[in-house]
Every structure is written in C-alpha cells, then in structure tokens.
C-alpha cells in the first residue's frame, strides 16, 4: 500500500470517523485529530488538536466525518479561523452524508483559497469501516483524489470518481435511499414471517436464493435473528435524515418519488417508539412493537439453579 508524506488531520471521530481513523493510525501513520468528545481522539490513536481550525492549520490533507451538512457548515463557517487556515494546495475530504448544494458551496469557498474540497460518500457500514473495506463515491478534482488515495486506501476497498463537486454526495444519497428501502421492507417481511410461525433462517435462505435478495437479507438479518443488531452503524435518526436529504435532492431535480413513504414511515416510527439513537436495524423491533409485540429474537432464559 502506497504511503503518503502529507500531514493528515481528522475532524469528527465518532462511530464511523473513529473507525476510519483507527485504520490510518493502525497502519502506523501519524494523525492529528479533533472531536468534541476528547476521549474519542485517544481512542482513535490520534494526536489531539485544540480545535477543528487547528487541524486545518497543521495538516496538508484534512478528513471530515460529521453527521450532516448543518454540522459541516458549523465547523467550516462557525469559526473564522477554519477558513483562514485553508491554504493553496490543501485537500479537504468530506466523508459525511451531506447536501450536494451545501457541498458545492463549501467547495467554491475553498477553491477561492486555492484548496480542493472532495465530497466522498461512504458505504459499507461500521463493519467495513472497522476493517478498512469501505466503498467511497467521490466528487471533485481527479488530481486531488489521486493525491489523497494513499490516505483513503487505508480504510477503503473501492473508490469511484463520480464526477465534479457534489457528485459523490449525490450518489451517496441515491445509494442510501435504496439501503433504507431494503432495510425497512425486509424488516416488515421478517416480522410477518415471525407472526406466520416460519423458521426465520429458512426464510432468509429462500430470499437469498430468490429475487427478493438484497443487502439486508444477506448482511443484516442473519445476524439480527440471532440477537446481534450490528451496533455502531447508522441510527434511525440518521437514516431518516438521509431519506429526507434524498427527497430534497429529487425535489431539486424535478423527479417524483413514489417509494419514499415506506422508509419515512418506518424510521419515523422507530424514532417515535424510542429507538431514535439506536442502530437503524432496530427498525424491525419498532415494526414488531406495533404488530403485536413481535421480536425476531427472544433471549433464552437461564434456569435458576435448584437447591
């Protein structure tokens, strides 16, 4: 794997950012980090910076992993020192799920200072981030992407240049919508299978050998029916946010969405029933709750020892 001589900084070391950062530091690369939760910096193996602006001032390549465009904009524009620290030749890579319009605005402001802003949507979830096999969909300058590939290769397996600024985040929203459809629809089907008293492992085997196969049937539900919800990934709140961003995108493009009502209802239900900050796989429990209290996995009770 190619090494880099660039100084690398990372802003946002949460569930996904922390995992990506550990792939970098785990390979022996130095990393400067900032996160509001100071403990996250040490957990990622990074050296602490006093602020996001301090990361920019001391780094040649800056990675952002933040919840949404509002937070990205708060970081970029909230502290004047951030933009003041941006300089010619610098590359900032936004790994967040964000609005393409916001992305293009930030890219233009950084370009005015001679820097490149790449939007790099990620796919693969916490499991792929943990082992460095994420898929990246990138928008922006091809030469800037080539320069930062040694850094991105630390935590990704596939990197696609999708077009100009905003293209990466656009493809990310399209992908995440299909992910939301697959997860919420499969959750509904599995609750129905449970209520029909079917063997869930057999149902999944059938689906995965048939036309109903999807990412959720292959990668999520074989674990969920065993009680493993694959914690650490996108929450129900963030999944609903991604679907909302998708709808904003389609409205701007003049495309009618006929299929968004399902995931909006499903992840909205999960939020209302107390699963807001739980991994989005728990949407199956929310659907089960309103379907007669059905959960796919019932923990086995340990018998009390007899005297």
C-alpha positions, 0 to 999 in steps of 0.5 A: 500500500502506497504511503503518503508524506502529507500531514493528515488531520481528522475532524469528527471521530465518532462511530464511523470517523473513529473507525476510519481513523483507527485504520490510518493510525493502525497502519502506523501513520501519524494523525492529528485529530479533533472531536468534541468528545476528547476521549474519542481522539485517544481512542482513535490513536490520534494526536489531539488538536485544540480545535477543528481550525487547528487541524486545518492549520497543521495538516496538508490533507484534512478528513471530515466525518460529521453527521450532516451538512448543518454540522459541516457548515458549523465547523467550516463557517462557525469559526473564522479561523477554519477558513483562514487556515485553508491554504493553496494546495490543501485537500479537504475530504468530506466523508459525511452524508451531506447536501450536494448544494451545501457541498458545492458551496463549501467547495467554491469557498475553498477553491477561492483559497486555492484548496480542493474540497472532495465530497466522498460518500461512504458505504459499507457500514461500521463493519467495513469501516472497522476493517478498512473495506469501505466503498467511497463515491467521490466528487471533485478534482481527479488530481486531488483524489489521486493525491489523497488515495494513499490516505483513503486506501487505508480504510477503503476497498473501492473508490469511484470518481463520480464526477465534479463537486457534489457528485459523490454526495449525490450518489451517496444519497441515491445509494442510501435511499435504496439501503433504507428501502431494503432495510425497512421492507425486509424488516416488515417481511421478517416480522410477518414471517415471525407472526406466520410461525416460519423458521426465520433462517429458512426464510432468509435462505429462500430470499437469498436464493430468490429475487427478493435478495438484497443487502439486508437479507444477506448482511443484516438479518442473519445476524439480527435473528440471532440477537446481534443488531450490528451496533455502531452503524447508522441510527434511525435518526440518521437514516431518516435524515438521509431519506429526507436529504434524498427527497430534497435532492429529487425535489431539486431535480424535478423527479417524483418519488413514489417509494419514499413513504415506506422508509419515512414511515418506518424510521419515523416510527422507530424514532417515535417508539424510542429507538431514535439513537439506536442502530437503524436495524432496530427498525424491525423491533419498532415494526414488531412493537406495533404488530403485536409485540413481535421480536425476531429474537427472544433471549433464552432464559437461564434456569435458576439453579435448584437447591 
